[in-house]
Amino acid sequence: MILTERRTPKGVLVAACDTEVLGETFEADGISLTVTEEFYGSDPVDLATARDALARADVANLVGHLAIEVAVDVGIVDEANVLEVGETVHAQALRM
């Protein structure tokens, strides 16, 4: 998994994606999702690191089946709120 963390005025933003979707564009029903290195980063992390980052995230942007699975396991994403975009899945989370 690829993951990056940023401090924002709204708290910690975690952007995570599955390694294989980095650089890809997915389209479905008028939605286009491009998974860029500029936003998601380029350094792979292990699952423990990803879980820790998502557990402390105030905002999360996730692409890919593994990234979503970890976010669901951590409890920041409900499976009912996951969007299918072409051959991948996408979710966003905001803690209030």
Number of C-alpha atoms within 10 A of each C-alpha: 21 22 26 20 18 12 12 10 6 11 14 17 22 25 23 30 28 20 18 10 19 20 12 10 15 16 14 11 8 6 10 12 16 14 21 15 15 9 16 22 17 16 11 16 14 10 13 10 13 21 16 11 22 30 17 16 22 19 22 23 22 27 29 23 18 17 27 25 15 19 26 15 14 16 12 22 20 14 13 6 11 17 13 18 19 14 12 16 19 18 20 18 19 14 11 6
